[in-house]
Amino acid sequence: MPKKSTKSFFKEYINQDDPEKKERAINWRTAIGLQAVDGLQVSDFLLEIARRNIEGEITIDEAQKLIRAHYQKISPENGDK
């Protein structure tokens, strides 16, 4: 996925006619925005998972499992949080 701002990434989906993609994009934008409030920056990995979920390639449950597995791999002591 080419590097672009998080704002423009979600704007593309939110401006679409597909209501399901639009809703998923709004949900991801909100979740990522909450991370930003805490001063956290999201990874390219997370944005790719968000894209795949928005596009309908994976469910939100599959996204959660992929995210959990990724963080268990890079930080085993924090994987269950």
Backbone hydrogen bonds in HBPLUS format (Angstrom, degrees):
<---DONOR---> <-ACCEPTOR-->    atom                        ^
c    i                          cat <-CA-CA->   ^        H-A-AA   ^      H-
h    n   atom  resd res      DA  || num        DHA   H-A  angle D-A-AA Bond
n    s   type  num  typ     dist DA aas  dist angle  dist       angle   num
A0009-PHE N   A0005-SER O   2.97 MM   4  6.14 151.3  2.05 148.1 157.1     1
A0010-PHE N   A0006-THR O   3.17 MM   4  6.43 163.1  2.20 155.8 156.1     2
A0011-LYS N   A0007-LYS O   3.04 MM   4  6.15 151.9  2.12 145.0 153.8     3
A0012-GLU N   A0008-SER O   3.31 MM   4  6.38 155.6  2.37 145.3 147.5     4
A0013-TYR N   A0010-PHE O   3.07 MM   3  5.34 121.1  2.43 103.2 116.8     5
A0014-ILE N   A0010-PHE O   2.90 MM   4  6.11 163.0  1.93 159.0 164.7     6
A0015-ASN N   A0011-LYS O   3.02 MM   4  6.00 147.1  2.13 148.5 154.1     7
A0016-GLN N   A0013-TYR O   3.12 MM   3  5.28 163.0  2.15 108.2 112.5     8
A0022-LYS N   A0018-ASP O   2.99 MM   4  6.15 161.3  2.03 153.9 160.0     9
A0023-GLU N   A0019-PRO O   2.94 MM   4  6.06 160.5  1.98 142.7 147.4    10
A0024-ARG N   A0020-GLU O   3.00 MM   4  6.23 165.8  2.02 151.0 154.8    11
A0025-ALA N   A0021-LYS O   2.87 MM   4  6.02 157.7  1.92 150.2 156.7    12
A0026-ILE N   A0022-LYS O   2.95 MM   4  6.20 156.9  2.00 150.1 156.2    13
A0027-ASN N   A0023-GLU O   2.98 MM   4  6.23 159.0  2.02 149.5 155.3    14
A0028-TRP N   A0024-ARG O   2.95 MM   4  6.21 162.5  1.98 151.7 155.8    15
A0029-ARG N   A0025-ALA O   2.83 MM   4  5.97 164.9  1.85 151.5 156.4    16
A0030-THR N   A0026-ILE O   2.94 MM   4  6.09 155.1  2.01 146.3 152.6    17
A0031-ALA N   A0027-ASN O   3.03 MM   4  6.28 165.0  2.05 149.5 153.4    18
A0032-ILE N   A0028-TRP O   2.85 MM   4  6.04 167.5  1.87 159.8 163.0    19
A0033-GLY N   A0029-ARG O   2.82 MM   4  5.86 145.5  1.94 138.9 149.3    20
A0034-LEU N   A0030-THR O   2.97 MM   4  6.27 145.7  2.09 147.3 155.6    21
A0035-GLN N   A0031-ALA O   3.26 MM   4  6.63 143.8  2.40 138.0 147.2    22
A0036-ALA N   A0032-ILE O   3.07 MM   4  6.42 151.4  2.15 144.5 152.0    23
A0037-VAL N   A0033-GLY O   3.04 MM   4  6.37 144.7  2.17 143.9 153.1    24
A0038-ASP N   A0035-GLN O   3.06 MM   3  5.29 128.6  2.33 100.2 113.3    25
A0040-LEU N   A0035-GLN O   2.97 MM   5  5.20 158.9  2.01 146.0 140.1    26
A0039-GLY N   A0036-ALA O   2.83 MM   3  4.82 156.4  1.88 105.3 111.2    27
A0047-LEU N   A0043-SER O   3.16 MM   4  6.52 160.4  2.20 147.8 153.0    28
A0048-GLU N   A0044-ASP O   2.93 MM   4  6.14 149.2  2.03 146.9 155.2    29
A0049-ILE N   A0045-PHE O   2.99 MM   4  6.33 154.0  2.06 150.0 157.2    30
A0050-ALA N   A0046-LEU O   2.86 MM   4  6.13 159.9  1.90 151.2 157.1    31
A0051-ARG N   A0047-LEU O   2.88 MM   4  6.09 158.2  1.92 144.3 150.1    32
A0052-ARG N   A0048-GLU O   2.96 MM   4  6.18 162.1  1.99 148.4 152.7    33
A0053-ASN N   A0049-ILE O   2.96 MM   4  6.22 154.4  2.03 150.0 156.9    34
A0054-ILE N   A0050-ALA O   2.82 MM   4  6.03 168.1  1.83 158.5 162.0    35
A0055-GLU N   A0051-ARG O   2.88 MM   4  6.02 159.5  1.92 151.8 157.3    36
A0057-GLU N   A0052-ARG O   2.83 MM   5  5.12 137.3  2.01 166.8 165.9    37
A0056-GLY N   A0053-ASN O   2.97 MM   3  5.03 146.8  2.08 101.0 111.7    38
A0063-ALA N   A0059-THR O   2.91 MM   4  6.18 153.2  1.98 145.1 153.2    39
A0064-GLN N   A0060-ILE O   2.91 MM   4  6.13 158.4  1.96 146.0 151.1    40
A0065-LYS N   A0061-ASP O   3.06 MM   4  6.32 157.2  2.11 145.1 150.8    41
A0066-LEU N   A0062-GLU O   2.93 MM   4  6.17 161.5  1.96 152.0 156.7    42
A0067-ILE N   A0063-ALA O   2.92 MM   4  6.13 160.2  1.96 153.5 159.1    43
A0068-ARG N   A0064-GLN O   2.90 MM   4  6.06 166.4  1.91 151.2 155.4    44
A0069-ALA N   A0065-LYS O   2.90 MM   4  6.03 165.5  1.92 150.1 154.3    45
A0070-HIS N   A0066-LEU O   2.95 MM   4  6.05 155.3  2.01 143.0 150.1    46
A0071-TYR N   A0067-ILE O   3.02 MM   4  6.28 165.9  2.04 155.5 158.1    47
A0072-GLN N   A0068-ARG O   2.90 MM   4  6.09 144.2  2.03 146.5 157.2    48
A0073-LYS N   A0069-ALA O   3.01 MM   4  6.16 148.8  2.11 143.1 150.9    49
A0074-ILE N   A0070-HIS O   3.06 MM   4  6.42 154.3  2.13 147.6 154.2    50
A0075-SER N   A0071-TYR O   2.81 MM   4  5.57 139.6  1.97 134.4 145.1    51
A0078-ASN N   A0075-SER O   2.84 MM   3  5.57 158.1  1.88 128.6 135.5    52
A0079-GLY N   A0076-PRO O   3.43 MM   3  5.21 168.8  2.44 102.1 105.2    53
A0081-LYS N   A0078-ASN O   3.32 MM   3  5.70 167.0  2.34 115.2 118.9    54
